[in-house]
């Protein structure tokens, strides 16, 4: 008769996962004796005896926040790659280091407040987003009947940010100064800044524009480039459905893009968009060559849209350029006249920057 093998649980890790021990015996009786001995040596025998309280790990069927958060993120299959990466960043940097080892039903309003207080040096928006992600997890847990209340919804929770609001728009003079020095950049770097500064494109949209997206004096925005797995670029659709849009190519931008190439990506010039490392190298090169006045691609976008809002009360036209999510875009009835307004507004902003 061959040896019998049996795997028995002799305890639990901190994350409530079982610890196993492999036992071998020649007979069933010997195996039974070894199982009892293993339970006694590990102390687990107390859990199995009648009228003895179970250990906390056995009593609780409620998962720890860190294990449930991992399940939650996997269940959200429709998330865009950029959103998924952002969620994981908030979880791994802010939420789980503080609350990850607590069972869901043991996390209180005070715990949530304490977590936010630990990161009060961060911006109001960052803390608000962290609280929002945590609230989504609790919402799912309620739906799974694991908990009854969402502590994040308490009116007693305050966002304790000490960080002053970041500057999000350049002055017109600063913007003009950057434009005046674009000629110092190489062709690809100049095209990237030109796309950002004359169209209010998002960074990923600018990286995703191909030469064949140019149609006369119109630029078709149809794709977005992200880097969810670090260096490798991933091509997706724009951030929102409103992000699929047409933007006029104003005269200064036309000069920057000239001569028009036959194929490839406008930024980088290859058959694939820039990798994350190549993008970072480009941005570092740009900042070493000209004074960006502390601007990022997002600041350039926000600055342009700030000037645009100052030029018109027709916010739908501004949203037609920006591709914001709250614009379900141009009504079919007014599509042609709306497109004309977008061109007119783009030209007006260009005059400001001339």
Secondary structure, DSSP 8 states (H G I E B T S, - for coil): ---EEEEEEEEE-TTS-EEEEEEEESSHHHHHHHHHHHHHHHTTHHHHSTT----HHHH--S-BHHHHHHHHHHH-TT--HHHHHHHHHHIIIIIHHHHTTSBGGG--HHHHHHHHHHTTTS-HHHHHHHHHHHHHHHHHHHHTTS-S--GGG-TT------S--------HHHHHHHHHTGGGS-HHHHHHHHHHHHH---HHHHHT-BGGGEETTEEEE--EEEEEETTEEEEE--SSGGG-EEEE--HHHHHHH-S--SSSBTTT-SSS---HHHHHHHHHHHHHHS--TT--HHHHHHHHHHHHHHH-S-HHHHHHHH--TT-----GGGHHHHHHHHHHHHHHHHHHH-
